[in-house]
Amino acid sequence: MRTVDIHEATTLLSSLVDVIERGVEREVIIARNGRPAARLVAIETVPQGRRLGVAKGRFEVPAGIDRSNDKVGRRFGEPDRCESRSTRTSRSGRCPMTRSTAC
């Protein structure tokens, strides 16, 4: 355990954090006027597990889930996704935004 004055800690903060991260010191005490005022320690991290597909198979997405997107968008002040004929369909005959045949 290392003790440093607050002025020294201000100057050396980056290197003190590095010492803690590398595990050289478990904690650094920062003192003000010779009295301990704060403790610098590493944050214990919990490894995050894989989250992709966590709900797979738990619910079914309805086939018409995107049916009201334009209506909802208008309520929030967004323009329709396919306003002009030029953006209405791609080579596949589907709307590039909704990927459906009916824009």
Contacts in CASP RR format, 6 or more apart in sequence:
PFRMAT RR
TARGET T0000
AUTHOR 0000-0000-0000
METHOD contacts of the structure
MODEL  1
MRTVDIHEATTLLSSLVDVIERGVEREVIIARNGRPAARLVAIETVPQGR
RLGVAKGRFEVPAGIDRSNDKVGRRFGEPDRCESRSTRTSRSGRCPMTRS
TAC
1 25 0 8 1.000
1 26 0 8 1.000
1 27 0 8 1.000
1 28 0 8 1.000
1 29 0 8 1.000
2 19 0 8 1.000
2 25 0 8 1.000
2 28 0 8 1.000
2 29 0 8 1.000
3 28 0 8 1.000
3 29 0 8 1.000
3 30 0 8 1.000
3 31 0 8 1.000
3 36 0 8 1.000
4 12 0 8 1.000
4 16 0 8 1.000
4 28 0 8 1.000
4 29 0 8 1.000
4 30 0 8 1.000
4 31 0 8 1.000
5 30 0 8 1.000
5 31 0 8 1.000
5 32 0 8 1.000
5 34 0 8 1.000
6 30 0 8 1.000
6 31 0 8 1.000
6 32 0 8 1.000
6 37 0 8 1.000
9 16 0 8 1.000
9 28 0 8 1.000
9 30 0 8 1.000
9 40 0 8 1.000
16 28 0 8 1.000
16 40 0 8 1.000
17 40 0 8 1.000
19 25 0 8 1.000
19 28 0 8 1.000
20 26 0 8 1.000
20 27 0 8 1.000
20 28 0 8 1.000
20 40 0 8 1.000
20 41 0 8 1.000
20 42 0 8 1.000
21 42 0 8 1.000
23 42 0 8 1.000
26 41 0 8 1.000
26 42 0 8 1.000
27 39 0 8 1.000
27 40 0 8 1.000
27 41 0 8 1.000
28 39 0 8 1.000
28 40 0 8 1.000
28 41 0 8 1.000
29 36 0 8 1.000
29 38 0 8 1.000
29 39 0 8 1.000
29 40 0 8 1.000
30 36 0 8 1.000
30 37 0 8 1.000
30 38 0 8 1.000
30 39 0 8 1.000
30 40 0 8 1.000
31 37 0 8 1.000
66 98 0 8 1.000
66 100 0 8 1.000
69 81 0 8 1.000
69 98 0 8 1.000
70 80 0 8 1.000
70 81 0 8 1.000
74 80 0 8 1.000
81 95 0 8 1.000
81 97 0 8 1.000
81 98 0 8 1.000
81 103 0 8 1.000
82 88 0 8 1.000
82 95 0 8 1.000
82 97 0 8 1.000
82 98 0 8 1.000
82 103 0 8 1.000
87 96 0 8 1.000
87 97 0 8 1.000
88 95 0 8 1.000
88 103 0 8 1.000
89 95 0 8 1.000
89 96 0 8 1.000
89 103 0 8 1.000
90 96 0 8 1.000
93 101 0 8 1.000
94 100 0 8 1.000
94 101 0 8 1.000
95 101 0 8 1.000
95 102 0 8 1.000
95 103 0 8 1.000
97 103 0 8 1.000
END
